[in-house]
């Protein structure tokens, strides 16, 4: 199977009540974290909006933690989703 086919086999249980990702917009802008998390995220969870804010599509998150690894301290609040929520990996 191709990589896109393998990724499509994963299941997502979206937590409609609580995002597991929050961006401090001011700190992300002043530290360059916004550009780094956009560049490093394999799921394309982050995007720069026309007004300069970083939007977050948390339901698409692979929960790999790459964004947290490159974010300046305090610019990104990230934790695993509540129990039973988030990605359920089906293929490696």
matplotlib code that plots the C-alpha trace (Angstrom):
import matplotlib.pyplot as plt

x = [0.0, 1.1, 1.7, -1.5, -3.5, -1.8, -2.6, -6.2, -6.6, -6.1, -9.1, -9.8, -12.1, -12.4, -13.0, -15.6, -15.5, -11.8, -8.8, -5.5, -3.6, -3.5, -1.2, -0.2, -0.5, 1.7, 4.5, 4.3, 4.7, 7.5, 9.6, 9.1, 7.3, 4.5, 6.6, 8.4, 5.3, 3.8, 6.9, 7.4, 3.9, 3.4, -0.4, -0.6, -2.5, -1.2, -1.8, -1.1, -4.3, -4.6, -4.6, -1.3, -2.8, -1.9, -5.0, -5.1, -7.0, -6.5, -8.7, -6.1, -3.2, -1.0, 0.0, 3.7, 4.8, 7.0, 5.4, 6.1, 9.8, 10.3, 8.1, 9.5, 8.7, 5.2, 4.2, 2.4, 0.3, 0.1, -1.0, -2.5, -6.3, -8.5, -8.8, -10.3, -9.9, -7.5, -5.8, -6.0, -3.1, -4.0, -0.8, 2.6]
y = [0.0, 3.6, 6.0, 7.9, 4.6, 3.5, 6.9, 6.6, 3.4, 5.3, 6.2, 9.5, 10.0, 13.8, 15.4, 18.0, 19.5, 20.1, 20.8, 19.3, 22.1, 25.8, 28.5, 31.6, 33.9, 36.7, 34.5, 32.4, 35.5, 37.1, 33.9, 32.6, 29.5, 29.9, 29.4, 26.5, 24.5, 25.1, 23.8, 20.7, 19.4, 16.3, 16.5, 20.2, 21.0, 24.5, 27.3, 31.0, 33.0, 36.3, 38.3, 36.6, 34.3, 30.6, 28.4, 24.9, 22.0, 19.7, 16.9, 16.1, 15.7, 12.6, 13.2, 12.9, 15.9, 17.4, 20.9, 20.8, 19.9, 23.1, 25.5, 28.2, 27.6, 28.8, 29.4, 26.1, 24.1, 20.5, 17.3, 14.0, 14.1, 12.7, 8.9, 7.3, 10.4, 11.3, 9.1, 5.3, 4.0, 1.0, 0.8, 1.1]
z = [0.0, -0.6, 2.3, 1.7, 1.6, 4.9, 6.5, 5.4, 7.3, 10.6, 12.7, 14.4, 17.4, 17.5, 20.9, 20.0, 23.5, 24.1, 21.9, 23.0, 21.3, 22.1, 20.6, 22.4, 19.4, 20.7, 21.8, 18.7, 16.6, 18.6, 18.9, 15.3, 16.7, 14.3, 11.2, 12.8, 13.8, 10.4, 8.7, 11.0, 11.3, 9.0, 9.3, 8.3, 11.5, 11.6, 9.1, 9.0, 8.5, 6.6, 9.8, 10.9, 13.5, 13.5, 13.1, 14.5, 13.0, 16.0, 14.7, 12.1, 14.6, 14.4, 18.0, 17.1, 19.2, 16.5, 17.0, 20.7, 20.1, 18.0, 19.9, 22.2, 25.8, 26.6, 22.9, 22.5, 25.0, 23.7, 25.5, 24.4, 23.9, 26.6, 26.9, 23.9, 21.7, 19.0, 16.4, 16.4, 14.3, 12.1, 10.0, 11.6]

ax = plt.figure().add_subplot(projection="3d")
ax.plot(x, y, z, "-o")
ax.set_aspect("equal")
plt.show()
